[in-house]
Amino acid sequence: MASDEDGGMVLVIDEEPAGLLALQEMLRESGFLMLTALTGAAAKQILEHRAGEVEAIVLELALPDMDGFELLRWMKAQASLAHVEVIVQSTRLRSESVRKALECGAYFYLSRPFQAAQVRAIVKAAVGASRLRRSLEQKADEVEDAFGLLTRGTFHLRSPREAELLSVHLGSAVGDSAKGSALLELMINAVEHGNLEISYDDKSRLMAEGTLADEIERRLDLPEYASRQVEVEIEHKPSGFEVLIRDEGPGFSPERFFQVEESRLFDSHGRGILFANAALELEYLGRGNEVRVTVN
């Protein structure tokens, strides 16, 4: 598996050689390796033999031999590809196509004509999400499931690293690392946007600069944020777990993040609530700094 510094292996599925060449040039400059397929059948053959190497997939919906959504559903049904993010790309993405892609589990998008900076940012974000998900799956397999004995508990965390640690145990407890990943998204939001008050635009800029992690560490040490904690209350019920995640930030209006707005469609982040809502039952409370999660 590639290290965090490596670009990673990306499979691009597109029937137009010109599009493949354009993406290849953009991705090579950022250190990505690239596999290509001109048809859905060719893509399946590659993935059946090299799924362990692929860390992100760029999928053109208009394929010569099959419906792109059919291929997307096939990919999402493969256990070997469960952690791999799919980036849907098209000349014109209609709202109906976006809705269908979301239902199939695709959260990243590219639109032609390609913009090099956008392509690199989206692919980097997708590869990063795939690596994190695979890491959580591997760690969950290694964790002894003591959480299954939990009736009620309260945890306090400050950093993304602590959120990741807790999500591994939660994923192991519910027997589903995807649900653990979804809870991680909510806890990360509580740390970054809640306690540390990093705005959506701030995060976009910091990710583009590659300085998000540095800014998180800087803010964690600032007097106004140093004492803030995210509180995670967990109650084990007969039907599953109920989790309450509460931060000490000013709150926000979450409604817009339950869908993909056209203005945010091609951003490299902003999908956490959308992803979590697909895997869990969410209810935001108060001024938006508390979310109740039902994990069945």
C-alpha positions as CSV (number, residue, x, y, z in Angstrom):
1,M,0.0,0.0,0.0
2,A,1.2,3.5,-0.8
3,S,2.4,5.8,1.9
4,D,0.7,9.1,2.7
5,E,3.4,10.9,0.7
6,D,2.7,8.9,-2.4
7,G,0.2,10.0,-5.0
8,G,-1.4,6.6,-5.2
9,M,-2.9,4.6,-8.0
10,V,-6.0,6.0,-9.8
11,L,-8.1,4.1,-12.3
12,V,-9.7,6.4,-15.0
13,I,-12.6,5.0,-17.0
14,D,-13.3,7.0,-20.1
15,E,-14.0,6.1,-23.7
16,E,-12.3,9.2,-25.0
17,P,-8.5,8.9,-25.3
18,A,-8.2,12.7,-25.3
19,G,-9.8,12.9,-21.8
20,L,-7.5,10.1,-20.6
21,L,-4.4,11.9,-21.8
22,A,-5.5,15.2,-20.2
23,L,-6.1,13.6,-16.8
24,Q,-2.9,11.6,-17.1
25,E,-0.8,14.7,-17.5
26,M,-2.5,16.5,-14.7
27,L,-2.2,13.6,-12.2
28,R,1.4,12.7,-13.2
29,E,2.5,16.1,-12.0
30,S,1.1,15.4,-8.6
31,G,2.8,12.0,-8.3
32,F,-0.3,9.9,-9.0
33,L,0.0,6.6,-11.0
34,M,-2.8,5.9,-13.4
35,L,-4.6,2.9,-14.9
36,T,-7.0,3.4,-17.8
37,A,-10.0,1.7,-19.2
38,L,-12.0,2.6,-22.3
39,T,-15.0,0.4,-21.5
40,G,-16.9,-0.9,-18.4
41,A,-15.8,-4.4,-19.2
42,A,-12.2,-3.4,-19.3
43,A,-12.6,-1.6,-16.0
44,K,-14.1,-4.7,-14.4
45,Q,-11.2,-6.8,-15.6
46,I,-8.7,-4.4,-14.2
47,L,-10.4,-4.2,-10.8
48,E,-10.9,-8.0,-10.6
49,H,-7.1,-8.4,-10.8
50,R,-5.7,-5.1,-9.3
51,A,-8.3,-3.9,-6.8
52,G,-5.8,-3.9,-4.0
53,E,-3.7,-1.3,-5.8
54,V,-6.4,1.1,-6.7
55,E,-7.1,4.0,-4.3
56,A,-9.5,6.1,-6.3
57,I,-11.6,5.6,-9.4
58,V,-12.6,8.3,-11.9
59,L,-15.7,7.2,-13.8
60,E,-17.3,8.7,-16.9
61,L,-21.0,7.9,-16.8
62,A,-21.3,7.6,-20.6
63,L,-19.7,4.4,-21.5
64,P,-19.9,2.5,-24.8
65,D,-20.8,-0.9,-23.5
66,M,-22.8,-0.3,-20.3
67,D,-24.6,2.2,-18.2
68,G,-22.1,4.1,-15.9
69,F,-24.5,3.7,-12.9
70,E,-24.6,-0.1,-13.5
71,L,-20.8,-0.2,-13.3
72,L,-20.8,2.1,-10.2
73,R,-23.3,-0.2,-8.4
74,W,-21.1,-3.2,-9.3
75,M,-18.0,-1.5,-7.9
76,K,-19.7,-0.6,-4.6
77,A,-20.9,-4.2,-4.2
78,Q,-17.4,-5.6,-4.3
79,A,-15.9,-6.2,-0.8
80,S,-12.4,-5.5,-2.2
81,L,-13.5,-2.0,-3.3
82,A,-15.6,-1.1,-0.3
83,H,-13.1,1.6,0.9
84,V,-12.3,3.0,-2.6
85,E,-13.8,6.4,-3.4
86,V,-15.4,6.9,-6.9
87,I,-15.2,10.3,-8.6
88,V,-18.0,10.8,-11.1
89,Q,-17.0,12.9,-14.1
90,S,-19.1,14.1,-17.0
91,T,-19.4,17.0,-19.5
92,R,-22.7,18.0,-17.9
93,L,-23.8,16.7,-14.5
94,R,-27.5,17.0,-14.1
95,S,-29.2,17.0,-10.7
96,E,-30.8,13.7,-11.4
97,S,-27.4,12.1,-12.2
98,V,-25.9,13.6,-9.0
99,R,-28.8,12.1,-7.0
100,K,-28.4,8.7,-8.6
101,A,-24.7,8.8,-8.0
102,L,-25.1,9.7,-4.4
103,E,-27.6,6.8,-3.9
104,C,-24.9,4.5,-5.3
105,G,-22.3,5.9,-2.9
106,A,-20.3,8.3,-5.1
107,Y,-19.5,11.6,-3.3
108,F,-16.9,13.2,-5.5
109,Y,-17.4,14.9,-8.9
110,L,-15.4,16.4,-11.8
111,S,-16.7,18.3,-14.7
112,R,-15.3,18.9,-18.2
113,P,-13.4,20.9,-19.3
114,F,-11.0,19.9,-16.6
115,Q,-9.2,22.4,-14.5
116,A,-5.9,21.1,-13.3
117,A,-6.0,22.5,-9.8
118,Q,-9.5,21.2,-9.3
119,V,-8.6,17.7,-10.6
120,R,-5.6,17.4,-8.3
121,A,-7.6,18.6,-5.3
122,I,-10.5,16.3,-5.8
123,V,-8.4,13.2,-6.6
124,K,-6.1,13.9,-3.6
125,A,-9.2,14.2,-1.3
126,A,-10.7,11.0,-2.7
127,V,-7.4,9.1,-2.3
128,G,-7.1,10.5,1.3
129,A,-10.6,9.3,2.1
130,S,-10.0,5.9,0.7
131,R,-6.8,5.5,2.7
132,L,-8.4,6.6,5.9
133,R,-11.3,4.2,5.4
134,R,-9.0,1.3,4.7
135,S,-6.9,2.2,7.7
136,L,-10.0,2.2,9.9
137,E,-11.1,-1.2,8.5
138,Q,-7.7,-2.7,9.3
139,K,-7.6,-1.3,12.8
140,A,-11.1,-2.4,13.6
141,D,-10.2,-5.9,12.7
142,E,-7.4,-5.8,15.2
143,V,-9.4,-4.3,18.1
144,E,-10.8,-6.6,20.7
145,D,-14.5,-5.8,20.9
146,A,-14.8,-4.7,24.5
147,F,-17.3,-2.1,23.4
148,G,-19.9,-4.8,22.9
149,L,-20.0,-5.0,26.7
150,L,-20.7,-1.3,27.1
151,T,-24.1,-0.1,28.4
152,R,-23.4,3.6,28.7
153,G,-20.3,5.7,28.5
154,T,-19.0,9.2,27.9
155,F,-15.8,10.1,26.1
156,H,-14.0,13.5,25.7
157,L,-11.7,14.3,22.8
158,R,-9.9,17.3,21.4
159,S,-8.2,16.3,18.2
160,P,-8.8,14.5,14.9
161,R,-6.4,11.8,16.0
162,E,-8.5,11.1,19.2
163,A,-11.6,11.1,17.0
164,E,-10.1,8.5,14.8
165,L,-9.1,6.3,17.7
166,L,-12.7,6.3,19.1
167,S,-14.2,5.7,15.7
168,V,-12.1,2.5,15.3
169,H,-13.6,1.1,18.6
170,L,-17.1,2.2,17.6
171,G,-16.8,0.5,14.2
172,S,-15.6,-2.7,15.8
173,A,-18.4,-2.6,18.4
174,V,-21.2,-2.3,15.8
175,G,-19.4,-4.7,13.4
176,D,-19.4,-2.2,10.6
177,S,-16.3,-0.1,9.8
178,A,-18.4,2.0,7.4
179,K,-20.5,3.2,10.3
180,G,-17.4,3.9,12.3
181,S,-16.1,6.0,9.4
182,A,-19.4,7.9,9.3
183,L,-19.2,8.6,13.0
184,L,-15.6,9.8,12.5
185,E,-16.9,12.4,9.9
186,L,-19.2,13.8,12.5
187,M,-16.6,13.9,15.2
188,I,-14.1,15.6,12.9
189,N,-16.7,18.2,12.1
190,A,-17.2,18.8,15.8
191,V,-13.4,19.3,16.3
192,E,-12.6,21.4,13.2
193,H,-15.8,23.4,12.5
194,G,-17.2,23.4,16.0
195,N,-14.5,23.7,18.7
196,L,-11.7,25.2,16.5
197,E,-14.1,27.3,14.4
198,I,-12.5,26.6,11.1
199,S,-15.1,27.8,8.5
200,Y,-16.0,26.1,5.3
201,D,-14.1,28.6,3.3
202,D,-11.1,28.5,5.7
203,K,-10.9,24.7,5.2
204,S,-11.1,25.0,1.4
205,R,-8.1,27.4,1.5
206,L,-6.1,25.4,4.0
207,M,-6.6,22.2,2.0
208,A,-5.5,23.9,-1.2
209,E,-2.4,25.2,0.6
210,G,-1.7,21.8,2.2
211,T,-1.7,23.5,5.7
212,L,-4.9,22.2,7.3
213,A,-3.1,19.9,9.8
214,D,-0.7,22.7,10.8
215,E,-3.6,25.1,11.4
216,I,-5.5,22.5,13.5
217,E,-2.4,22.0,15.7
218,R,-1.9,25.8,16.0
219,R,-5.5,26.3,17.1
220,L,-5.5,23.5,19.6
221,D,-2.8,25.4,21.4
222,L,-4.6,28.8,21.4
223,P,-6.0,29.9,24.8
224,E,-9.5,30.4,23.4
225,Y,-9.7,26.8,22.1
226,A,-7.3,24.9,24.4
227,S,-9.9,23.9,26.9
228,R,-12.7,23.0,24.5
229,Q,-13.6,19.3,24.2
230,V,-16.0,17.2,22.1
231,E,-18.2,15.1,24.3
232,V,-19.4,11.8,22.9
233,E,-22.1,10.0,24.9
234,I,-22.8,6.4,23.9
235,E,-25.7,4.3,25.0
236,H,-26.1,0.6,24.0
237,K,-29.7,-0.3,23.4
238,P,-31.3,-3.6,22.2
239,S,-31.6,-2.1,18.7
240,G,-28.1,-0.8,18.5
241,F,-26.2,2.2,19.7
242,E,-27.4,5.8,20.3
243,V,-24.5,8.3,20.1
244,L,-24.7,12.0,21.0
245,I,-21.8,14.2,19.8
246,R,-21.6,17.6,21.3
247,D,-19.0,20.4,20.7
248,E,-18.4,23.8,22.4
249,G,-18.5,25.8,19.2
250,P,-21.1,28.5,18.2
251,G,-23.1,26.0,16.1
252,F,-24.3,26.1,12.5
253,S,-27.3,25.4,10.3
254,P,-26.8,21.8,9.0
255,E,-29.7,21.6,6.5
256,R,-27.7,22.6,3.4
257,F,-25.1,19.9,4.1
258,F,-27.7,17.1,3.8
259,Q,-27.5,17.6,0.0
260,V,-24.9,18.5,-2.6
261,E,-25.4,22.1,-3.7
262,E,-24.3,23.0,-7.2
263,S,-21.9,25.6,-5.8
264,R,-20.2,23.0,-3.6
265,L,-20.4,20.1,-6.0
266,F,-16.7,20.2,-7.1
267,D,-15.2,21.2,-3.7
268,S,-12.6,18.9,-2.2
269,H,-14.5,18.6,1.1
270,G,-18.0,19.2,2.6
271,R,-19.4,15.7,2.2
272,G,-19.1,14.5,5.8
273,I,-22.7,15.0,6.9
274,L,-24.0,13.7,3.5
275,F,-21.8,10.5,3.9
276,A,-22.8,10.0,7.6
277,N,-26.5,10.5,6.8
278,A,-26.3,7.7,4.2
279,A,-24.9,5.2,6.8
280,L,-26.7,6.4,10.0
281,E,-29.8,8.2,11.3
282,L,-28.9,11.8,12.2
283,E,-30.8,14.5,14.2
284,Y,-29.2,17.8,14.8
285,L,-30.3,19.5,18.1
286,G,-30.2,23.0,19.6
287,R,-28.1,25.5,17.6
288,G,-26.4,22.7,15.6
289,N,-23.6,21.9,17.9
290,E,-25.2,18.6,19.0
291,V,-26.1,15.6,16.8
292,R,-27.9,12.5,17.9
293,V,-27.0,9.4,15.9
294,T,-28.8,6.1,15.8
295,V,-26.6,3.2,14.8
296,N,-28.8,0.2,14.1
